[in-house]
Amino acid sequence: MTTRTLALDEVKGRTVEDFLREVVAHQEVLTVQLPEGDGITIQPLPRLKPLPELEGFVPDGWEDAIYEQ
């Protein structure tokens, strides 16, 4: 992921939704620098890969097998 830093003035006038969608679309870590010297970092969650489909089967009565003991 790339990292980008913007001043608060560069973010003004944009909707929060557009701003967040841009961060996700570019998969970047974005820090907004406040005039007081503090900063806010926004980072998208990593995209998860789909789970693999495994071959096999679930036997009939599997729910009852544990409780019969």
PDB file of N, CA, C, O and CB in Angstrom:
ATOM      1  N   MET A   1       0.830  -1.178   0.000  1.00  0.00           N
ATOM      2  CA  MET A   1       0.000   0.000   0.000  1.00  0.00           C
ATOM      3  C   MET A   1       0.873   1.240   0.000  1.00  0.00           C
ATOM      4  O   MET A   1       1.907   1.291   0.667  1.00  0.00           O
ATOM      5  CB  MET A   1      -0.943  -0.001   1.199  1.00  0.00           C
ATOM      6  N   THR A   2       0.453   2.219  -0.742  1.00  0.00           N
ATOM      7  CA  THR A   2       1.180   3.478  -0.775  1.00  0.00           C
ATOM      8  C   THR A   2       0.729   4.355   0.390  1.00  0.00           C
ATOM      9  O   THR A   2      -0.339   4.148   0.966  1.00  0.00           O
ATOM     10  CB  THR A   2       0.965   4.203  -2.126  1.00  0.00           C
ATOM     11  N   THR A   3       1.555   5.325   0.718  1.00  0.00           N
ATOM     12  CA  THR A   3       1.262   6.251   1.805  1.00  0.00           C
ATOM     13  C   THR A   3       1.218   7.660   1.241  1.00  0.00           C
ATOM     14  O   THR A   3       2.077   8.052   0.451  1.00  0.00           O
ATOM     15  CB  THR A   3       2.317   6.140   2.944  1.00  0.00           C
ATOM     16  N   ARG A   4       0.212   8.415   1.651  1.00  0.00           N
ATOM     17  CA  ARG A   4       0.076   9.786   1.182  1.00  0.00           C
ATOM     18  C   ARG A   4      -0.313  10.661   2.367  1.00  0.00           C
ATOM     19  O   ARG A   4      -1.065  10.226   3.239  1.00  0.00           O
ATOM     20  CB  ARG A   4      -0.977   9.891   0.034  1.00  0.00           C
ATOM     21  N   THR A   5       0.193  11.888   2.406  1.00  0.00           N
ATOM     22  CA  THR A   5      -0.137  12.848   3.453  1.00  0.00           C
ATOM     23  C   THR A   5      -0.734  14.090   2.811  1.00  0.00           C
ATOM     24  O   THR A   5      -0.181  14.644   1.861  1.00  0.00           O
ATOM     25  CB  THR A   5       1.115  13.208   4.301  1.00  0.00           C
ATOM     26  N   LEU A   6      -1.876  14.519   3.348  1.00  0.00           N
ATOM     27  CA  LEU A   6      -2.549  15.719   2.871  1.00  0.00           C
ATOM     28  C   LEU A   6      -2.734  16.692   4.020  1.00  0.00           C
ATOM     29  O   LEU A   6      -2.879  16.282   5.172  1.00  0.00           O
ATOM     30  CB  LEU A   6      -3.906  15.373   2.230  1.00  0.00           C
ATOM     31  N   ALA A   7      -2.729  17.968   3.710  1.00  0.00           N
ATOM     32  CA  ALA A   7      -3.066  18.981   4.701  1.00  0.00           C
ATOM     33  C   ALA A   7      -4.584  19.060   4.795  1.00  0.00           C
ATOM     34  O   ALA A   7      -5.288  18.683   3.858  1.00  0.00           O
ATOM     35  CB  ALA A   7      -2.448  20.371   4.331  1.00  0.00           C
ATOM     36  N   LEU A   8      -5.083  19.543   5.911  1.00  0.00           N
ATOM     37  CA  LEU A   8      -6.524  19.634   6.117  1.00  0.00           C
ATOM     38  C   LEU A   8      -7.176  20.500   5.044  1.00  0.00           C
ATOM     39  O   LEU A   8      -8.294  20.210   4.618  1.00  0.00           O
ATOM     40  CB  LEU A   8      -6.829  20.196   7.508  1.00  0.00           C
ATOM     41  N   ASP A   9      -6.506  21.545   4.606  1.00  0.00           N
ATOM     42  CA  ASP A   9      -7.060  22.422   3.571  1.00  0.00           C
ATOM     43  C   ASP A   9      -7.287  21.683   2.250  1.00  0.00           C
ATOM     44  O   ASP A   9      -8.194  22.041   1.497  1.00  0.00           O
ATOM     45  CB  ASP A   9      -6.130  23.608   3.343  1.00  0.00           C
ATOM     46  N   GLU A  10      -6.491  20.672   1.959  1.00  0.00           N
ATOM     47  CA  GLU A  10      -6.644  19.911   0.720  1.00  0.00           C
ATOM     48  C   GLU A  10      -7.861  18.992   0.747  1.00  0.00           C
ATOM     49  O   GLU A  10      -8.326  18.538  -0.298  1.00  0.00           O
ATOM     50  CB  GLU A  10      -5.398  19.094   0.460  1.00  0.00           C
ATOM     51  N   VAL A  11      -8.371  18.722   1.939  1.00  0.00           N
ATOM     52  CA  VAL A  11      -9.497  17.804   2.107  1.00  0.00           C
ATOM     53  C   VAL A  11     -10.820  18.567   2.179  1.00  0.00           C
ATOM     54  O   VAL A  11     -11.877  17.994   1.913  1.00  0.00           O
ATOM     55  CB  VAL A  11      -9.308  16.953   3.371  1.00  0.00           C
ATOM     56  N   LYS A  12     -10.775  19.829   2.530  1.00  0.00           N
ATOM     57  CA  LYS A  12     -11.993  20.624   2.693  1.00  0.00           C
ATOM     58  C   LYS A  12     -12.773  20.678   1.384  1.00  0.00           C
ATOM     59  O   LYS A  12     -12.194  20.717   0.298  1.00  0.00           O
ATOM     60  CB  LYS A  12     -11.651  22.049   3.170  1.00  0.00           C
ATOM     61  N   GLY A  13     -14.095  20.681   1.508  1.00  0.00           N
ATOM     62  CA  GLY A  13     -14.957  20.770   0.344  1.00  0.00           C
ATOM     63  C   GLY A  13     -15.294  19.439  -0.284  1.00  0.00           C
ATOM     64  O   GLY A  13     -16.062  19.389  -1.245  1.00  0.00           O
ATOM     65  N   ARG A  14     -14.744  18.365   0.231  1.00  0.00           N
ATOM     66  CA  ARG A  14     -15.033  17.031  -0.298  1.00  0.00           C
ATOM     67  C   ARG A  14     -15.946  16.305   0.670  1.00  0.00           C
ATOM     68  O   ARG A  14     -15.855  16.500   1.882  1.00  0.00           O
ATOM     69  CB  ARG A  14     -13.727  16.221  -0.533  1.00  0.00           C
ATOM     70  N   THR A  15     -16.831  15.464   0.134  1.00  0.00           N
ATOM     71  CA  THR A  15     -17.693  14.699   1.024  1.00  0.00           C
ATOM     72  C   THR A  15     -16.882  13.564   1.655  1.00  0.00           C
ATOM     73  O   THR A  15     -15.908  13.078   1.080  1.00  0.00           O
ATOM     74  CB  THR A  15     -18.927  14.140   0.258  1.00  0.00           C
ATOM     75  N   VAL A  16     -17.302  13.167   2.823  1.00  0.00           N
ATOM     76  CA  VAL A  16     -16.619  12.071   3.517  1.00  0.00           C
ATOM     77  C   VAL A  16     -16.717  10.792   2.695  1.00  0.00           C
ATOM     78  O   VAL A  16     -15.751  10.035   2.604  1.00  0.00           O
ATOM     79  CB  VAL A  16     -17.221  11.853   4.928  1.00  0.00           C
ATOM     80  N   GLU A  17     -17.880  10.549   2.097  1.00  0.00           N
ATOM     81  CA  GLU A  17     -18.077   9.336   1.307  1.00  0.00           C
ATOM     82  C   GLU A  17     -17.107   9.279   0.133  1.00  0.00           C
ATOM     83  O   GLU A  17     -16.474   8.249  -0.095  1.00  0.00           O
ATOM     84  CB  GLU A  17     -19.519   9.258   0.801  1.00  0.00           C
ATOM     85  N   ASP A  18     -16.982  10.379  -0.619  1.00  0.00           N
ATOM     86  CA  ASP A  18     -16.051  10.412  -1.747  1.00  0.00           C
ATOM     87  C   ASP A  18     -14.613  10.227  -1.286  1.00  0.00           C
ATOM     88  O   ASP A  18     -13.828   9.529  -1.928  1.00  0.00           O
ATOM     89  CB  ASP A  18     -16.187  11.726  -2.510  1.00  0.00           C
ATOM     90  N   PHE A  19     -14.280  10.849  -0.184  1.00  0.00           N
ATOM     91  CA  PHE A  19     -12.938  10.784   0.376  1.00  0.00           C
ATOM     92  C   PHE A  19     -12.585   9.346   0.749  1.00  0.00           C
ATOM     93  O   PHE A  19     -11.506   8.865   0.405  1.00  0.00           O
ATOM     94  CB  PHE A  19     -12.821  11.702   1.603  1.00  0.00           C
ATOM     95  N   LEU A  20     -13.483   8.662   1.446  1.00  0.00           N
ATOM     96  CA  LEU A  20     -13.222   7.283   1.874  1.00  0.00           C
ATOM     97  C   LEU A  20     -13.201   6.320   0.686  1.00  0.00           C
ATOM     98  O   LEU A  20     -12.397   5.388   0.658  1.00  0.00           O
ATOM     99  CB  LEU A  20     -14.280   6.836   2.889  1.00  0.00           C
ATOM    100  N   ARG A  21     -14.069   6.538  -0.282  1.00  0.00           N
ATOM    101  CA  ARG A  21     -14.074   5.673  -1.474  1.00  0.00           C
ATOM    102  C   ARG A  21     -12.769   5.795  -2.254  1.00  0.00           C
ATOM    103  O   ARG A  21     -12.284   4.812  -2.814  1.00  0.00           O
ATOM    104  CB  ARG A  21     -15.261   6.025  -2.387  1.00  0.00           C
ATOM    105  N   GLU A  22     -12.205   6.986  -2.290  1.00  0.00           N
ATOM    106  CA  GLU A  22     -10.929   7.190  -2.973  1.00  0.00           C
ATOM    107  C   GLU A  22      -9.804   6.429  -2.266  1.00  0.00           C
ATOM    108  O   GLU A  22      -8.945   5.838  -2.920  1.00  0.00           O
ATOM    109  CB  GLU A  22     -10.594   8.692  -3.043  1.00  0.00           C
ATOM    110  N   VAL A  23      -9.810   6.445  -0.940  1.00  0.00           N
ATOM    111  CA  VAL A  23      -8.785   5.730  -0.170  1.00  0.00           C
ATOM    112  C   VAL A  23      -8.870   4.231  -0.454  1.00  0.00           C
ATOM    113  O   VAL A  23      -7.848   3.570  -0.637  1.00  0.00           O
ATOM    114  CB  VAL A  23      -8.948   6.003   1.353  1.00  0.00           C
ATOM    115  N   VAL A  24     -10.095   3.697  -0.489  1.00  0.00           N
ATOM    116  CA  VAL A  24     -10.271   2.262  -0.754  1.00  0.00           C
ATOM    117  C   VAL A  24      -9.895   1.931  -2.193  1.00  0.00           C
ATOM    118  O   VAL A  24      -9.232   0.924  -2.445  1.00  0.00           O
ATOM    119  CB  VAL A  24     -11.728   1.831  -0.475  1.00  0.00           C
ATOM    120  N   ALA A  25     -10.310   2.767  -3.130  1.00  0.00           N
ATOM    121  CA  ALA A  25     -10.032   2.495  -4.546  1.00  0.00           C
ATOM    122  C   ALA A  25      -8.533   2.457  -4.829  1.00  0.00           C
ATOM    123  O   ALA A  25      -8.071   1.640  -5.626  1.00  0.00           O
ATOM    124  CB  ALA A  25     -10.698   3.552  -5.427  1.00  0.00           C
ATOM    125  N   HIS A  26      -7.776   3.337  -4.182  1.00  0.00           N
ATOM    126  CA  HIS A  26      -6.329   3.388  -4.411  1.00  0.00           C
ATOM    127  C   HIS A  26      -5.546   2.490  -3.452  1.00  0.00           C
ATOM    128  O   HIS A  26      -4.328   2.361  -3.575  1.00  0.00           O
ATOM    129  CB  HIS A  26      -5.839   4.815  -4.278  1.00  0.00           C
ATOM    130  N   GLN A  27      -6.251   1.865  -2.491  1.00  0.00           N
ATOM    131  CA  GLN A  27      -5.594   1.006  -1.492  1.00  0.00           C
ATOM    132  C   GLN A  27      -4.361   1.699  -0.925  1.00  0.00           C
ATOM    133  O   GLN A  27      -3.241   1.201  -1.039  1.00  0.00           O
ATOM    134  CB  GLN A  27      -5.201  -0.358  -2.114  1.00  0.00           C
ATOM    135  N   GLU A  28      -4.587   2.851  -0.315  1.00  0.00           N
ATOM    136  CA  GLU A  28      -3.482   3.635   0.215  1.00  0.00           C
ATOM    137  C   GLU A  28      -3.725   3.987   1.675  1.00  0.00           C
ATOM    138  O   GLU A  28      -4.864   4.039   2.138  1.00  0.00           O
ATOM    139  CB  GLU A  28      -3.282   4.907  -0.611  1.00  0.00           C
ATOM    140  N   VAL A  29      -2.631   4.226   2.390  1.00  0.00           N
ATOM    141  CA  VAL A  29      -2.683   4.733   3.749  1.00  0.00           C
ATOM    142  C   VAL A  29      -2.624   6.252   3.623  1.00  0.00           C
ATOM    143  O   VAL A  29      -1.681   6.799   3.050  1.00  0.00           O
ATOM    144  CB  VAL A  29      -1.506   4.157   4.653  1.00  0.00           C
ATOM    145  N   LEU A  30      -3.629   6.922   4.157  1.00  0.00           N
ATOM    146  CA  LEU A  30      -3.713   8.363   4.005  1.00  0.00           C
ATOM    147  C   LEU A  30      -3.674   9.035   5.364  1.00  0.00           C
ATOM    148  O   LEU A  30      -4.441   8.680   6.259  1.00  0.00           O
ATOM    149  CB  LEU A  30      -4.982   8.755   3.249  1.00  0.00           C
ATOM    150  N   THR A  31      -2.784  10.003   5.521  1.00  0.00           N
ATOM    151  CA  THR A  31      -2.703  10.783   6.747  1.00  0.00           C
ATOM    152  C   THR A  31      -3.139  12.203   6.441  1.00  0.00           C
ATOM    153  O   THR A  31      -2.626  12.835   5.518  1.00  0.00           O
ATOM    154  CB  THR A  31      -1.268  10.756   7.344  1.00  0.00           C
ATOM    155  N   VAL A  32      -4.091  12.701   7.222  1.00  0.00           N
ATOM    156  CA  VAL A  32      -4.536  14.084   7.103  1.00  0.00           C
ATOM    157  C   VAL A  32      -3.860  14.858   8.232  1.00  0.00           C
ATOM    158  O   VAL A  32      -4.082  14.574   9.409  1.00  0.00           O
ATOM    159  CB  VAL A  32      -6.118  14.205   7.170  1.00  0.00           C
ATOM    160  N   GLN A  33      -3.043  15.828   7.867  1.00  0.00           N
ATOM    161  CA  GLN A  33      -2.276  16.612   8.829  1.00  0.00           C
ATOM    162  C   GLN A  33      -3.107  17.811   9.272  1.00  0.00           C
ATOM    163  O   GLN A  33      -3.518  18.621   8.442  1.00  0.00           O
ATOM    164  CB  GLN A  33      -0.921  17.073   8.222  1.00  0.00           C
ATOM    165  N   LEU A  34      -3.356  17.929  10.571  1.00  0.00           N
ATOM    166  CA  LEU A  34      -4.114  19.041  11.123  1.00  0.00           C
ATOM    167  C   LEU A  34      -3.182  20.220  11.390  1.00  0.00           C
ATOM    168  O   LEU A  34      -1.984  20.023  11.594  1.00  0.00           O
ATOM    169  CB  LEU A  34      -4.841  18.617  12.417  1.00  0.00           C
ATOM    170  N   PRO A  35      -3.719  21.451  11.392  1.00  0.00           N
ATOM    171  CA  PRO A  35      -2.866  22.638  11.593  1.00  0.00           C
ATOM    172  C   PRO A  35      -2.117  22.634  12.930  1.00  0.00           C
ATOM    173  O   PRO A  35      -1.036  23.214  13.030  1.00  0.00           O
ATOM    174  CB  PRO A  35      -3.711  23.891  11.504  1.00  0.00           C
ATOM    175  N   GLU A  36      -2.674  21.993  13.946  1.00  0.00           N
ATOM    176  CA  GLU A  36      -2.032  21.971  15.267  1.00  0.00           C
ATOM    177  C   GLU A  36      -0.842  21.015  15.323  1.00  0.00           C
ATOM    178  O   GLU A  36      -0.132  20.962  16.327  1.00  0.00           O
ATOM    179  CB  GLU A  36      -3.046  21.580  16.328  1.00  0.00           C
ATOM    180  N   GLY A  37      -0.627  20.269  14.256  1.00  0.00           N
ATOM    181  CA  GLY A  37       0.484  19.334  14.212  1.00  0.00           C
ATOM    182  C   GLY A  37       0.067  17.880  14.375  1.00  0.00           C
ATOM    183  O   GLY A  37       0.846  16.973  14.085  1.00  0.00           O
ATOM    184  N   ASP A  38      -1.155  17.654  14.837  1.00  0.00           N
ATOM    185  CA  ASP A  38      -1.656  16.287  14.962  1.00  0.00           C
ATOM    186  C   ASP A  38      -2.029  15.752  13.588  1.00  0.00           C
ATOM    187  O   ASP A  38      -2.180  16.514  12.632  1.00  0.00           O
ATOM    188  CB  ASP A  38      -2.874  16.228  15.917  1.00  0.00           C
ATOM    189  N   GLY A  39      -2.172  14.454  13.501  1.00  0.00           N
ATOM    190  CA  GLY A  39      -2.551  13.843  12.235  1.00  0.00           C
ATOM    191  C   GLY A  39      -3.533  12.715  12.448  1.00  0.00           C
ATOM    192  O   GLY A  39      -3.581  12.113  13.521  1.00  0.00           O
ATOM    193  N   ILE A  40      -4.310  12.430  11.429  1.00  0.00           N
ATOM    194  CA  ILE A  40      -5.270  11.324  11.446  1.00  0.00           C
ATOM    195  C   ILE A  40      -4.929  10.417  10.281  1.00  0.00           C
ATOM    196  O   ILE A  40      -4.823  10.872   9.142  1.00  0.00           O
ATOM    197  CB  ILE A  40      -6.759  11.834  11.358  1.00  0.00           C
ATOM    198  N   THR A  41      -4.757   9.131  10.564  1.00  0.00           N
ATOM    199  CA  THR A  41      -4.402   8.169   9.529  1.00  0.00           C
ATOM    200  C   THR A  41      -5.606   7.293   9.209  1.00  0.00           C
ATOM    201  O   THR A  41      -6.271   6.772  10.105  1.00  0.00           O
ATOM    202  CB  THR A  41      -3.201   7.304   9.971  1.00  0.00           C
ATOM    203  N   ILE A  42      -5.872   7.142   7.926  1.00  0.00           N
ATOM    204  CA  ILE A  42      -6.963   6.295   7.435  1.00  0.00           C
ATOM    205  C   ILE A  42      -6.337   5.204   6.583  1.00  0.00           C
ATOM    206  O   ILE A  42      -5.563   5.472   5.664  1.00  0.00           O
ATOM    207  CB  ILE A  42      -8.031   7.125   6.614  1.00  0.00           C
ATOM    208  N   GLN A  43      -6.697   3.943   6.918  1.00  0.00           N
ATOM    209  CA  GLN A  43      -6.127   2.813   6.199  1.00  0.00           C
ATOM    210  C   GLN A  43      -7.230   1.808   5.903  1.00  0.00           C
ATOM    211  O   GLN A  43      -7.938   1.388   6.818  1.00  0.00           O
ATOM    212  CB  GLN A  43      -4.981   2.155   7.011  1.00  0.00           C
ATOM    213  N   PRO A  44      -7.390   1.416   4.647  1.00  0.00           N
ATOM    214  CA  PRO A  44      -8.435   0.431   4.334  1.00  0.00           C
ATOM    215  C   PRO A  44      -8.046  -0.958   4.837  1.00  0.00           C
ATOM    216  O   PRO A  44      -6.867  -1.291   4.949  1.00  0.00           O
ATOM    217  CB  PRO A  44      -8.696   0.386   2.815  1.00  0.00           C
ATOM    218  N   LEU A  45      -9.055  -1.745   5.134  1.00  0.00           N
ATOM    219  CA  LEU A  45      -8.809  -3.132   5.516  1.00  0.00           C
ATOM    220  C   LEU A  45      -8.358  -3.902   4.291  1.00  0.00           C
ATOM    221  O   LEU A  45      -8.790  -3.601   3.178  1.00  0.00           O
ATOM    222  CB  LEU A  45     -10.076  -3.779   6.141  1.00  0.00           C
ATOM    223  N   PRO A  46      -7.498  -4.890   4.476  1.00  0.00           N
ATOM    224  CA  PRO A  46      -7.067  -5.680   3.314  1.00  0.00           C
ATOM    225  C   PRO A  46      -8.242  -6.463   2.737  1.00  0.00           C
ATOM    226  O   PRO A  46      -9.132  -6.900   3.467  1.00  0.00           O
ATOM    227  CB  PRO A  46      -5.923  -6.647   3.702  1.00  0.00           C
ATOM    228  N   ARG A  47      -8.230  -6.629   1.445  1.00  0.00           N
ATOM    229  CA  ARG A  47      -9.278  -7.398   0.785  1.00  0.00           C
ATOM    230  C   ARG A  47      -9.044  -8.878   1.048  1.00  0.00           C
ATOM    231  O   ARG A  47      -7.935  -9.385   0.873  1.00  0.00           O
ATOM    232  CB  ARG A  47      -9.314  -7.105  -0.742  1.00  0.00           C
ATOM    233  N   LEU A  48     -10.091  -9.559   1.467  1.00  0.00           N
ATOM    234  CA  LEU A  48      -9.973 -10.982   1.769  1.00  0.00           C
ATOM    235  C   LEU A  48     -10.150 -11.805   0.502  1.00  0.00           C
ATOM    236  O   LEU A  48     -10.979 -11.493  -0.352  1.00  0.00           O
ATOM    237  CB  LEU A  48     -11.005 -11.401   2.828  1.00  0.00           C
ATOM    238  N   LYS A  49      -9.362 -12.851   0.401  1.00  0.00           N
ATOM    239  CA  LYS A  49      -9.494 -13.785  -0.714  1.00  0.00           C
ATOM    240  C   LYS A  49     -10.691 -14.685  -0.437  1.00  0.00           C
ATOM    241  O   LYS A  49     -10.988 -14.960   0.725  1.00  0.00           O
ATOM    242  CB  LYS A  49      -8.186 -14.627  -0.914  1.00  0.00           C
ATOM    243  N   PRO A  50     -11.383 -15.149  -1.468  1.00  0.00           N
ATOM    244  CA  PRO A  50     -12.508 -16.058  -1.231  1.00  0.00           C
ATOM    245  C   PRO A  50     -12.019 -17.381  -0.654  1.00  0.00           C
ATOM    246  O   PRO A  50     -10.917 -17.837  -0.957  1.00  0.00           O
ATOM    247  CB  PRO A  50     -13.288 -16.304  -2.534  1.00  0.00           C
ATOM    248  N   LEU A  51     -12.848 -17.980   0.172  1.00  0.00           N
ATOM    249  CA  LEU A  51     -12.498 -19.268   0.754  1.00  0.00           C
ATOM    250  C   LEU A  51     -12.499 -20.339  -0.324  1.00  0.00           C
ATOM    251  O   LEU A  51     -13.309 -20.290  -1.250  1.00  0.00           O
ATOM    252  CB  LEU A  51     -13.472 -19.639   1.887  1.00  0.00           C
ATOM    253  N   PRO A  52     -11.594 -21.310  -0.212  1.00  0.00           N
ATOM    254  CA  PRO A  52     -11.573 -22.383  -1.210  1.00  0.00           C
ATOM    255  C   PRO A  52     -12.753 -23.325  -0.996  1.00  0.00           C
ATOM    256  O   PRO A  52     -13.242 -23.486   0.122  1.00  0.00           O
ATOM    257  CB  PRO A  52     -10.241 -23.168  -1.142  1.00  0.00           C
ATOM    258  N   GLU A  53     -13.193 -23.932  -2.068  1.00  0.00           N
ATOM    259  CA  GLU A  53     -14.236 -24.949  -1.973  1.00  0.00           C
ATOM    260  C   GLU A  53     -13.548 -26.308  -1.899  1.00  0.00           C
ATOM    261  O   GLU A  53     -12.802 -26.692  -2.800  1.00  0.00           O
ATOM    262  CB  GLU A  53     -15.231 -24.875  -3.192  1.00  0.00           C
ATOM    263  N   LEU A  54     -13.808 -27.015  -0.828  1.00  0.00           N
ATOM    264  CA  LEU A  54     -13.160 -28.296  -0.598  1.00  0.00           C
ATOM    265  C   LEU A  54     -14.077 -29.438  -1.008  1.00  0.00           C
ATOM    266  O   LEU A  54     -15.299 -29.359  -0.884  1.00  0.00           O
ATOM    267  CB  LEU A  54     -12.755 -28.437   0.870  1.00  0.00           C
ATOM    268  N   GLU A  55     -13.456 -30.494  -1.496  1.00  0.00           N
ATOM    269  CA  GLU A  55     -14.215 -31.682  -1.846  1.00  0.00           C
ATOM    270  C   GLU A  55     -14.528 -32.440  -0.570  1.00  0.00           C
ATOM    271  O   GLU A  55     -13.770 -32.373   0.398  1.00  0.00           O
ATOM    272  CB  GLU A  55     -13.439 -32.576  -2.852  1.00  0.00           C
ATOM    273  N   GLY A  56     -15.619 -33.147  -0.563  1.00  0.00           N
ATOM    274  CA  GLY A  56     -15.978 -33.943   0.598  1.00  0.00           C
ATOM    275  C   GLY A  56     -17.471 -33.886   0.837  1.00  0.00           C
ATOM    276  O   GLY A  56     -18.233 -33.355   0.029  1.00  0.00           O
ATOM    277  N   PHE A  57     -17.873 -34.449   1.967  1.00  0.00           N
ATOM    278  CA  PHE A  57     -19.298 -34.466   2.290  1.00  0.00           C
ATOM    279  C   PHE A  57     -19.456 -34.500   3.805  1.00  0.00           C
ATOM    280  O   PHE A  57     -18.511 -34.784   4.541  1.00  0.00           O
ATOM    281  CB  PHE A  57     -20.013 -35.686   1.627  1.00  0.00           C
ATOM    282  N   VAL A  58     -20.649 -34.209   4.245  1.00  0.00           N
ATOM    283  CA  VAL A  58     -20.996 -34.286   5.662  1.00  0.00           C
ATOM    284  C   VAL A  58     -21.921 -35.491   5.796  1.00  0.00           C
ATOM    285  O   VAL A  58     -22.979 -35.531   5.167  1.00  0.00           O
ATOM    286  CB  VAL A  58     -21.683 -32.940   6.193  1.00  0.00           C
ATOM    287  N   PRO A  59     -21.532 -36.476   6.609  1.00  0.00           N
ATOM    288  CA  PRO A  59     -22.352 -37.687   6.719  1.00  0.00           C
ATOM    289  C   PRO A  59     -23.690 -37.390   7.396  1.00  0.00           C
ATOM    290  O   PRO A  59     -23.791 -36.505   8.246  1.00  0.00           O
ATOM    291  CB  PRO A  59     -21.597 -38.773   7.503  1.00  0.00           C
ATOM    292  N   ASP A  60     -24.712 -38.147   7.000  1.00  0.00           N
ATOM    293  CA  ASP A  60     -26.026 -38.015   7.635  1.00  0.00           C
ATOM    294  C   ASP A  60     -25.907 -38.350   9.117  1.00  0.00           C
ATOM    295  O   ASP A  60     -25.164 -39.252   9.504  1.00  0.00           O
ATOM    296  CB  ASP A  60     -27.075 -38.937   6.948  1.00  0.00           C
ATOM    297  N   GLY A  61     -26.636 -37.622   9.928  1.00  0.00           N
ATOM    298  CA  GLY A  61     -26.659 -37.886  11.355  1.00  0.00           C
ATOM    299  C   GLY A  61     -25.457 -37.359  12.110  1.00  0.00           C
ATOM    300  O   GLY A  61     -25.257 -37.740  13.263  1.00  0.00           O
ATOM    301  N   TRP A  62     -24.651 -36.504  11.513  1.00  0.00           N
ATOM    302  CA  TRP A  62     -23.453 -36.007  12.189  1.00  0.00           C
ATOM    303  C   TRP A  62     -23.800 -35.226  13.450  1.00  0.00           C
ATOM    304  O   TRP A  62     -23.016 -35.206  14.399  1.00  0.00           O
ATOM    305  CB  TRP A  62     -22.643 -35.129  11.246  1.00  0.00           C
ATOM    306  N   GLU A  63     -24.983 -34.575  13.472  1.00  0.00           N
ATOM    307  CA  GLU A  63     -25.351 -33.791  14.644  1.00  0.00           C
ATOM    308  C   GLU A  63     -25.582 -34.688  15.860  1.00  0.00           C
ATOM    309  O   GLU A  63     -25.259 -34.309  16.986  1.00  0.00           O
ATOM    310  CB  GLU A  63     -26.605 -32.964  14.354  1.00  0.00           C
ATOM    311  N   ASP A  64     -26.141 -35.880  15.629  1.00  0.00           N
ATOM    312  CA  ASP A  64     -26.477 -36.785  16.717  1.00  0.00           C
ATOM    313  C   ASP A  64     -25.280 -37.580  17.214  1.00  0.00           C
ATOM    314  O   ASP A  64     -25.300 -38.062  18.346  1.00  0.00           O
ATOM    315  CB  ASP A  64     -27.557 -37.725  16.281  1.00  0.00           C
ATOM    316  N   ALA A  65     -24.252 -37.730  16.413  1.00  0.00           N
ATOM    317  CA  ALA A  65     -23.122 -38.592  16.766  1.00  0.00           C
ATOM    318  C   ALA A  65     -22.434 -38.114  18.030  1.00  0.00           C
ATOM    319  O   ALA A  65     -22.022 -38.941  18.843  1.00  0.00           O
ATOM    320  CB  ALA A  65     -22.119 -38.651  15.622  1.00  0.00           C
ATOM    321  N   ILE A  66     -22.296 -36.834  18.224  1.00  0.00           N
ATOM    322  CA  ILE A  66     -21.596 -36.314  19.408  1.00  0.00           C
ATOM    323  C   ILE A  66     -22.392 -36.588  20.672  1.00  0.00           C
ATOM    324  O   ILE A  66     -21.798 -36.865  21.714  1.00  0.00           O
ATOM    325  CB  ILE A  66     -21.341 -34.806  19.269  1.00  0.00           C
ATOM    326  N   TYR A  67     -23.697 -36.523  20.617  1.00  0.00           N
ATOM    327  CA  TYR A  67     -24.524 -36.617  21.807  1.00  0.00           C
ATOM    328  C   TYR A  67     -24.867 -38.044  22.192  1.00  0.00           C
ATOM    329  O   TYR A  67     -25.422 -38.265  23.269  1.00  0.00           O
ATOM    330  CB  TYR A  67     -25.777 -35.845  21.606  1.00  0.00           C
ATOM    331  N   GLU A  68     -24.554 -39.024  21.345  1.00  0.00           N
ATOM    332  CA  GLU A  68     -24.869 -40.418  21.670  1.00  0.00           C
ATOM    333  C   GLU A  68     -23.901 -41.024  22.660  1.00  0.00           C
ATOM    334  O   GLU A  68     -24.199 -42.069  23.238  1.00  0.00           O
ATOM    335  CB  GLU A  68     -24.882 -41.248  20.421  1.00  0.00           C
ATOM    336  N   GLN A  69     -22.754 -40.407  22.878  1.00  0.00           N
ATOM    337  CA  GLN A  69     -21.725 -41.002  23.757  1.00  0.00           C
ATOM    338  C   GLN A  69     -22.107 -40.936  25.201  1.00  0.00           C
ATOM    339  O   GLN A  69     -21.352 -41.391  26.060  1.00  0.00           O
ATOM    340  CB  GLN A  69     -20.401 -40.315  23.569  1.00  0.00           C
TER     341      GLN A  69
END
